[in-house]
Amino acid sequence: MTWDTLVTNSPTFILGIPLLFAFLTALSGRFSKKIGDTLFFIALIATAFFVSLMSYEVLTGESWFYVFGAEQPSPENIRSFFRITFAADGFAVLATITIMITAVAAGIYSYGFMKFETGLNKFYTLFLLTLAGVNGMVLTGDLFNLFVWFEVTSVASCALVAFKNYRGESVEAALKYMILSTVGGLVILFSIGLLYGQHGVLNYALLREGITGSFIDKLALGLVMVILAMKASSVPMHMWAPDAYGEAPGSVTPFIAITSLGSLFVLFRLLFSVFSLTVVSGSILIILGTLSMIIGVSMALVQSDLKRLIAYLSVSQVGYMMMAVGVGLATLNTGDYDSFGELAMQGGLFHMINDGVYKALLFLSAVAVVHVTDIRSLNDLGGLAHKMPYVTFFFLLGALSIAGIPPLSGFSSKLLIYKSVYLYSPILAIVALVVSIITLAIIGKAFFNAFLGPDQGLVKRRVSKTMLLGMGILTVALVLFTLFPNIVVTEVVTPAIDALTETFEGVIP
Amino acid sequence: MSWESFVMMMPYITVVILMAIGLYTVLFKKNLIKIIMGIAIMQNGANLFLVSLAYRRGYIAPIFTSAESTDMVMPTPHALTLTSIVIGLATTALMLSLTMMIKKHYDSINTEDMRRCKE
């Protein structure tokens, strides 16, 4: 097998390796724990390797469409319907990189964090299945695959939330999430049926040619949009997020959050590449985004539970991305796109990759606090900086970044958003600024409560080295994004925007 | 509406009824088992919708060997339906097992007793 074959087939490996190793880790429980651990890390590293291979090829060479299925199915004119396409383009690269950074960090962190749990090989299985599901969602080029990967992600991540099944709260959060996801999946299936009945195709590119904006198209668009926004924890449908983030086993909390970022990626892909109703859907995105920012941050204000507080802040961060990309979508194909729409897109998508990193860092350091002290309420914490200097540093970095304090990477992306959104509507920019300031106040309060003050002797156990390593990986990524935001924007984010705004060509002639 | 077109519409009317029953059950029932049954009814509604989309009068099943007519239905919706039935099995099983654990922890399967996450 030559190098080129590996590169061309990398989308399959990105999905195939986690799926294969998911079953191998499940089997390994019969033998020994060591084998499960080893297999898990091999799978993570191999997937990360193929993601970087694909990214390198797309970013330096050109994007391609990976096709499953026979070259020549019999009736000549319908062959493209039978074939499954995977899009290895700039947007998929941005999404898979965001997912993989968090997945690797959370995976390494889990090794130290979950040491005292039993049945870890099943944990690894669920983790790898979720990884395959999210990557499949963002890579796929047709609607039905989207449904399948959506359900794989739902089932695996719900089971992951309920992994500590000796706690009633975990099971409760998982069941709520599961019921919402299953009903959501069915609604997506129903709208796929609507689109298929109308146009007779499932491929994104072929579907785009057929879509005219009839009532059925609009109905399907509305249903898909509502469900994906629900999975992305946008506001009217955000209730599941704090429960699921708060009750999942600590080390996978950022990973559950990444599945919702994955849904947001898919939503953007569908809105740009399939449905061409730009102004309407752009305005809806802006409204949902603004609501998410305001309501997310005001709910975070009253939380005393550290993990739930960060969960609500992450809801409000999702609002920034939806608002920025909504502005880009609403101005697409008009003169305004060149003056500020593209800038808004850059800000929104750069904020997504930033958010994936600093949110994971915040969650993991908050989980380390809970792990060490067994206390979740901010009112009872205090003085942890004396015993946990590293975790304090990691939390501070994440906190400054989520609040958008210069020079951290959160500031770079938020500045792009403020600048461009201001030209669209000054009110939106003011809302974004105010939300940012309240975020600073909230996360500052959490930091002071938990880490500063006299040592209260709350530390019961040590933070293991692998947990620190997991957070260290995220810190390295955060520092890189902070030092070189221009390189990230021109080299990674701009190809993603090009892939979105240019016509999606996922049909093999 | 003629009788003929009414008969042709029957599957779609059934789909709407099934989806409405399922959605009503999910939204307004408090018993977890009933909610899961509602989801299962919605699943059947969606599957029936896909299968009835694929139906074309006078067309045959898409099996190429020894086919007399070339008027074949597209097999895509059937493939979709099979996949979605399998996925439905997985989700239903997972939800039911979560319900079993809820019963163990809370000694109730009423959604009104599931309030521990709030604080």
Boltz contact constraints between the chains, C-beta under 6 A:
constraints:
  - contact:
      token1: [A, 144]
      token2: [B, 80]
      max_distance: 6.0
  - contact:
      token1: [A, 151]
      token2: [B, 87]
      max_distance: 6.0
  - contact:
      token1: [A, 155]
      token2: [B, 90]
      max_distance: 6.0
  - contact:
      token1: [A, 155]
      token2: [B, 94]
      max_distance: 6.0
  - contact:
      token1: [A, 165]
      token2: [B, 101]
      max_distance: 6.0
  - contact:
      token1: [A, 168]
      token2: [B, 105]
      max_distance: 6.0
  - contact:
      token1: [A, 168]
      token2: [B, 106]
      max_distance: 6.0
  - contact:
      token1: [A, 169]
      token2: [B, 116]
      max_distance: 6.0
  - contact:
      token1: [A, 169]
      token2: [B, 117]
      max_distance: 6.0
  - contact:
      token1: [A, 171]
      token2: [B, 98]
      max_distance: 6.0
  - contact:
      token1: [A, 171]
      token2: [B, 101]
      max_distance: 6.0
  - contact:
      token1: [A, 171]
      token2: [B, 102]
      max_distance: 6.0
  - contact:
      token1: [A, 172]
      token2: [B, 114]
      max_distance: 6.0
  - contact:
      token1: [A, 172]
      token2: [B, 117]
      max_distance: 6.0
  - contact:
      token1: [A, 173]
      token2: [B, 117]
      max_distance: 6.0
  - contact:
      token1: [A, 174]
      token2: [B, 98]
      max_distance: 6.0
  - contact:
      token1: [A, 175]
      token2: [B, 98]
      max_distance: 6.0
  - contact:
      token1: [A, 178]
      token2: [B, 95]
      max_distance: 6.0
  - contact:
      token1: [A, 182]
      token2: [B, 39]
      max_distance: 6.0
  - contact:
      token1: [A, 182]
      token2: [B, 91]
      max_distance: 6.0
  - contact:
      token1: [A, 186]
      token2: [B, 42]
      max_distance: 6.0
  - contact:
      token1: [A, 186]
      token2: [B, 46]
      max_distance: 6.0
  - contact:
      token1: [A, 189]
      token2: [B, 46]
      max_distance: 6.0
  - contact:
      token1: [A, 189]
      token2: [B, 84]
      max_distance: 6.0
  - contact:
      token1: [A, 190]
      token2: [B, 46]
      max_distance: 6.0
  - contact:
      token1: [A, 193]
      token2: [B, 49]
      max_distance: 6.0
  - contact:
      token1: [A, 193]
      token2: [B, 50]
      max_distance: 6.0
  - contact:
      token1: [A, 193]
      token2: [B, 53]
      max_distance: 6.0
  - contact:
      token1: [A, 197]
      token2: [B, 53]
      max_distance: 6.0
  - contact:
      token1: [A, 243]
      token2: [B, 117]
      max_distance: 6.0
